[in-house]
Amino acid sequence: MRTITRTLAGALAVAVVGFLLARYGAGKTTASPPPLNRQASVADFKLNYPSTWRVVPAGTVPLVPMGDVLALAADPSKRSRLVIGTQQTTTPGALPPRLAAAVPPSTKPQVVRLGDATFYRYLNLSPQGQSGAESLYLLPASVGTITAVCSAPTFTASFTSGCERALSTLKLTTGDPRSISVDPGYALELNRIIGQLNAVRRSAGPGLRSSKVGTRARAASALATAHAQAATAAEHISAGQVSSANQALVTALTQNAAAYKALAQAAAKQDVPAYGRAQKALTSADSGLNAAYTQLHELGYAIH
């Protein structure tokens, strides 16, 4: 595992409290998703799915050759489907050749953790010559690459989230999963960014505990600038397969910057209620930072 130095919480005067998994549609919802109370299996794997879905004849998936196929339909028309099978490929994270030729050359995968397994994910593809949208999930394994295609007439967060909930229960019944490699260049660059942020947090952090209002305001302002700079730098890293986790990190750093800016302004104005609100915002922002580090850890990056 590549090691990334974690932002130090000890220098802060606020409480610091994991990616949020990289699932699509994990935001607010008005109703609980249906339980995954049914199970289906084929030779290489098994998984759970909701009772509102049905096992349907496998058929074929255009441009994605698979064997040992399981197909699940989420609607009576069978147009919203999750089809899972096994590919034999020498490059587990790559798109099947015919599908790769039908999407932009710049199409790159993310790496996401679903349940106990780590997948390559190609989100919301619209292959040339096909109607509808599909997301592709690839799980390297000793028996081949377990491949899932989540397709629908139009892309929706709710159905994609449903596919990922089902995939999070997938268990191999033959063979073992293969690890997905980490990017040493990404780890090195992120270490540099976080190292610079750590230096400011160590130097300016104690100022937040000063009895002098001016010192607290200057410390918070310095921390706001440092977090904003770190967010900008992280946003420009070539994150590749960990782009989803990296974006979570950028968002958390940006939220920290905004909270520290609010803290500095409240201190300068000696606005006690605003200062309290800013401290609460910092607690929430640091929770987001902690969650982003958790995502990276789950993708193979050791966080200390």
C-alpha positions as CSV (number, residue, x, y, z in Angstrom):
1,M,0.0,0.0,0.0
2,R,1.2,3.5,-0.8
3,T,1.4,5.8,2.3
4,I,-0.2,9.2,2.4
5,T,0.5,11.4,5.4
6,R,-2.8,12.3,7.0
7,T,-3.6,15.9,7.9
8,L,-2.8,16.3,11.6
9,A,-5.8,17.0,13.8
10,G,-3.7,17.7,16.9
11,A,-3.1,21.3,15.9
12,L,-6.7,22.2,15.7
13,A,-8.9,23.8,18.4
14,V,-12.0,22.1,17.0
15,A,-13.0,18.4,17.3
16,V,-11.9,16.1,14.5
17,V,-13.9,13.3,14.3
18,G,-15.4,6.9,7.3
19,F,-16.2,7.5,1.3
20,L,-18.6,7.6,2.3
21,L,-18.2,4.9,-0.4
22,A,-18.0,6.0,-4.0
23,R,-21.5,5.1,-4.8
24,Y,-23.7,7.1,-7.1
25,G,-26.8,8.6,-5.5
26,A,-25.8,8.3,-1.9
27,G,-27.2,11.7,-1.0
28,K,-30.5,12.6,0.6
29,T,-33.5,10.4,0.0
30,T,-37.1,10.5,1.1
31,A,-37.5,6.8,1.5
32,S,-35.5,3.8,2.5
33,P,-34.3,1.6,-0.4
34,P,-36.0,-1.8,-0.6
35,P,-34.3,-4.6,1.2
36,L,-32.1,-7.0,-0.8
37,N,-34.0,-10.0,0.3
38,R,-33.6,-12.3,-2.7
39,Q,-30.6,-14.1,-3.9
40,A,-29.5,-15.4,-7.3
41,S,-26.3,-17.3,-8.3
42,V,-24.5,-18.7,-11.3
43,A,-21.3,-20.7,-11.4
44,D,-18.8,-18.0,-10.4
45,F,-20.8,-15.7,-8.1
46,K,-23.9,-14.9,-6.1
47,L,-25.6,-11.7,-5.1
48,N,-28.7,-10.3,-3.4
49,Y,-31.3,-8.1,-5.0
50,P,-34.7,-6.6,-4.1
51,S,-38.0,-8.5,-4.5
52,T,-39.2,-5.9,-7.0
53,W,-36.6,-7.1,-9.4
54,R,-36.8,-10.3,-11.4
55,V,-34.4,-12.8,-12.9
56,V,-34.8,-12.8,-16.7
57,P,-33.2,-14.7,-19.6
58,A,-29.7,-13.6,-19.9
59,G,-29.5,-12.8,-23.6
60,T,-26.5,-10.8,-24.7
61,V,-25.1,-7.3,-23.9
62,P,-24.1,-5.4,-27.1
63,L,-20.3,-4.8,-27.2
64,V,-19.7,-6.7,-23.9
65,P,-19.0,-10.4,-24.4
66,M,-19.6,-12.4,-21.2
67,G,-20.1,-16.0,-20.1
68,D,-21.8,-17.4,-17.0
69,V,-24.4,-14.6,-17.2
70,L,-27.1,-13.5,-14.7
71,A,-29.6,-10.9,-15.7
72,L,-32.0,-9.0,-13.4
73,A,-34.8,-6.7,-14.6
74,A,-36.0,-3.8,-12.4
75,D,-39.2,-3.1,-14.4
76,P,-41.8,-5.1,-16.4
77,S,-40.4,-3.8,-19.7
78,K,-37.0,-5.3,-18.8
79,R,-35.4,-2.1,-20.1
80,S,-33.7,-1.3,-16.8
81,R,-31.4,-4.2,-16.2
82,L,-28.4,-5.3,-14.3
83,V,-26.5,-8.0,-16.3
84,I,-23.5,-9.7,-14.7
85,G,-21.1,-12.3,-16.2
86,T,-17.5,-13.2,-16.6
87,Q,-15.0,-12.0,-19.2
88,Q,-11.7,-13.5,-20.0
89,T,-9.3,-10.6,-20.5
90,T,-5.6,-9.8,-20.1
91,T,-6.4,-6.3,-19.0
92,P,-9.0,-6.5,-16.2
93,G,-9.7,-2.8,-15.8
94,A,-10.0,-2.0,-19.5
95,L,-13.2,-1.7,-21.5
96,P,-14.0,-4.6,-23.9
97,P,-12.5,-3.6,-27.3
98,R,-15.7,-3.1,-29.2
99,L,-17.2,-1.0,-26.4
100,A,-14.0,1.0,-26.1
101,A,-14.3,1.8,-29.8
102,A,-17.8,3.1,-29.3
103,V,-17.0,5.7,-26.5
104,P,-14.7,8.7,-26.4
105,P,-11.0,7.7,-26.2
106,S,-10.7,9.8,-23.0
107,T,-13.1,7.5,-21.1
108,K,-11.3,6.4,-18.0
109,P,-12.5,4.3,-15.0
110,Q,-12.9,5.2,-11.4
111,V,-12.1,2.8,-8.6
112,V,-15.0,2.2,-6.2
113,R,-15.5,0.1,-3.1
114,L,-18.8,-1.7,-3.1
115,G,-19.3,-4.0,-0.1
116,D,-16.2,-6.1,0.3
117,A,-15.0,-5.8,-3.3
118,T,-13.2,-3.1,-5.2
119,F,-14.4,-2.5,-8.8
120,Y,-13.4,-0.5,-11.8
121,R,-16.4,1.7,-12.7
122,Y,-17.2,3.4,-16.0
123,L,-20.2,5.6,-15.1
124,N,-23.0,6.7,-17.5
125,L,-21.6,5.5,-20.9
126,S,-23.5,6.3,-24.1
127,P,-21.9,4.0,-26.7
128,Q,-22.1,5.2,-30.3
129,G,-24.9,3.5,-32.2
130,Q,-26.8,2.5,-29.1
131,S,-29.8,4.1,-27.4
132,G,-29.9,4.3,-23.6
133,A,-27.2,4.7,-21.0
134,E,-25.1,2.1,-19.2
135,S,-22.5,1.9,-16.4
136,L,-19.9,-0.8,-16.4
137,Y,-18.3,-2.4,-13.4
138,L,-15.3,-4.7,-13.5
139,L,-14.1,-6.9,-10.7
140,P,-10.7,-8.7,-11.5
141,A,-10.7,-12.3,-10.2
142,S,-8.8,-15.5,-10.6
143,V,-11.6,-16.9,-12.7
144,G,-11.7,-13.9,-15.1
145,T,-13.1,-10.4,-14.8
146,I,-16.6,-10.3,-13.2
147,T,-18.4,-7.7,-15.4
148,A,-21.6,-6.0,-14.6
149,V,-23.6,-3.7,-16.9
150,C,-26.3,-1.5,-15.4
151,S,-28.4,-0.2,-18.3
152,A,-31.5,1.8,-18.7
153,P,-33.3,4.0,-21.3
154,T,-32.0,7.1,-19.5
155,F,-29.4,7.4,-16.8
156,T,-30.9,7.9,-13.3
157,A,-29.1,8.1,-10.0
158,S,-31.8,6.0,-8.3
159,F,-31.4,3.0,-10.6
160,T,-27.6,3.2,-10.7
161,S,-27.6,3.3,-6.9
162,G,-29.8,0.2,-6.9
163,C,-27.4,-1.6,-9.1
164,E,-24.5,-0.7,-6.8
165,R,-26.4,-1.8,-3.8
166,A,-26.9,-5.2,-5.4
167,L,-23.3,-5.4,-6.5
168,S,-22.1,-4.6,-2.9
169,T,-23.5,-8.0,-1.9
170,L,-21.7,-9.9,-4.7
171,K,-19.6,-12.9,-3.5
172,L,-17.4,-15.1,-5.6
173,T,-18.2,-18.8,-5.3
174,T,-15.3,-19.8,-7.5
175,G,-11.8,-18.3,-7.2
176,D,-10.6,-15.2,-5.5
177,P,-10.7,-11.5,-6.2
178,R,-7.5,-9.8,-7.5
179,S,-6.2,-6.6,-6.1
180,I,-6.4,-3.4,-8.0
181,S,-3.0,-1.6,-8.1
182,V,-2.5,1.9,-6.6
183,D,-0.8,4.8,-8.5
184,P,2.5,5.7,-6.9
185,G,2.6,9.0,-8.8
186,Y,-0.7,10.0,-7.4
187,A,0.4,9.1,-3.8
188,L,3.6,11.1,-4.2
189,E,1.8,14.2,-5.4
190,L,-0.9,14.0,-2.8
191,N,1.8,13.5,-0.1
192,R,3.4,16.8,-1.2
193,I,0.1,18.7,-1.1
194,I,-0.9,17.3,2.3
195,G,2.6,17.8,3.6
196,Q,2.4,21.5,2.8
197,L,-1.1,21.7,4.5
198,N,0.2,19.9,7.5
199,A,3.0,22.5,7.9
200,V,0.5,25.4,8.1
201,R,-1.8,23.4,10.4
202,R,1.1,22.8,12.8
203,S,2.2,26.4,12.7
204,A,-1.1,28.2,12.7
205,G,-3.3,25.8,14.6
206,P,-2.1,26.7,18.1
207,G,-3.2,30.3,17.3
208,L,-6.8,29.2,17.4
209,R,-6.4,28.6,21.2
210,S,-5.0,32.1,21.9
211,S,-6.8,34.4,24.3
212,K,-6.1,37.2,21.8
213,V,-8.9,37.6,19.2
214,G,-6.6,39.0,16.6
215,T,-4.3,36.0,16.9
216,R,-7.3,33.7,16.4
217,A,-8.5,35.6,13.4
218,R,-5.0,35.5,11.7
219,A,-4.6,31.8,12.5
220,A,-8.0,31.0,11.0
221,S,-7.3,33.1,7.9
222,A,-4.0,31.3,7.4
223,L,-5.7,27.9,7.7
224,A,-8.5,29.0,5.3
225,T,-5.9,30.0,2.7
226,A,-3.9,26.7,3.2
227,H,-6.9,24.5,2.8
228,A,-8.1,26.4,-0.3
229,Q,-4.7,26.0,-1.9
230,A,-4.6,22.3,-1.1
231,A,-8.1,21.9,-2.6
232,T,-7.0,23.7,-5.8
233,A,-3.8,21.6,-6.0
234,A,-5.6,18.3,-5.4
235,E,-8.2,19.1,-8.0
236,H,-5.4,19.3,-10.6
237,I,-3.8,16.0,-9.8
238,S,-4.1,13.3,-12.4
239,A,-6.2,11.1,-10.2
240,G,-7.2,8.6,-12.9
241,Q,-8.9,5.6,-11.3
242,V,-9.3,7.2,-7.9
243,S,-11.0,10.3,-9.3
244,S,-14.1,9.8,-7.3
245,A,-12.2,9.6,-4.0
246,N,-10.0,12.5,-5.0
247,Q,-13.0,14.6,-5.7
248,A,-14.4,13.8,-2.2
249,L,-11.0,15.0,-0.8
250,V,-11.2,18.3,-2.9
251,T,-14.8,18.9,-1.7
252,A,-13.8,18.3,2.0
253,L,-10.7,20.6,1.7
254,T,-12.9,23.3,0.1
255,Q,-15.5,23.0,2.9
256,N,-12.7,23.3,5.5
257,A,-11.4,26.5,3.8
258,A,-14.9,28.0,3.8
259,A,-15.3,27.1,7.5
260,Y,-12.0,28.6,8.5
261,K,-12.8,31.8,6.5
262,A,-16.1,32.1,8.4
263,L,-14.2,31.5,11.7
264,A,-11.7,34.3,10.8
265,Q,-14.4,36.7,10.0
266,A,-16.4,36.0,13.1
267,A,-13.3,36.4,15.3
268,A,-12.4,39.7,13.6
269,K,-15.9,41.0,14.3
270,Q,-16.0,39.4,17.7
271,D,-19.3,37.8,16.7
272,V,-19.8,35.0,19.2
273,P,-22.8,33.3,17.6
274,A,-21.1,33.3,14.2
275,Y,-17.9,31.9,15.7
276,G,-19.9,29.1,17.2
277,R,-21.6,28.3,13.9
278,A,-18.2,28.3,12.2
279,Q,-16.8,25.9,14.7
280,K,-19.7,23.5,14.0
281,A,-19.0,23.9,10.3
282,L,-15.4,22.9,10.9
283,T,-16.4,19.8,12.8
284,S,-18.6,18.8,9.8
285,A,-15.9,19.6,7.3
286,D,-13.3,17.6,9.1
287,S,-15.7,14.7,9.2
288,G,-15.8,15.0,5.4
289,L,-12.0,15.0,5.3
290,N,-11.9,11.9,7.4
291,A,-14.4,10.2,5.1
292,A,-12.2,11.1,2.1
293,Y,-9.2,9.6,3.7
294,T,-11.2,6.5,4.4
295,Q,-12.1,6.2,0.7
296,L,-8.4,6.3,-0.2
297,H,-7.5,3.8,2.4
298,E,-10.2,1.4,1.1
299,L,-8.6,1.8,-2.4
300,G,-5.2,0.7,-1.2
301,Y,-3.6,3.9,0.0
302,A,-2.3,3.7,3.6
303,I,-3.3,6.8,5.5
304,H,-1.3,7.8,8.6
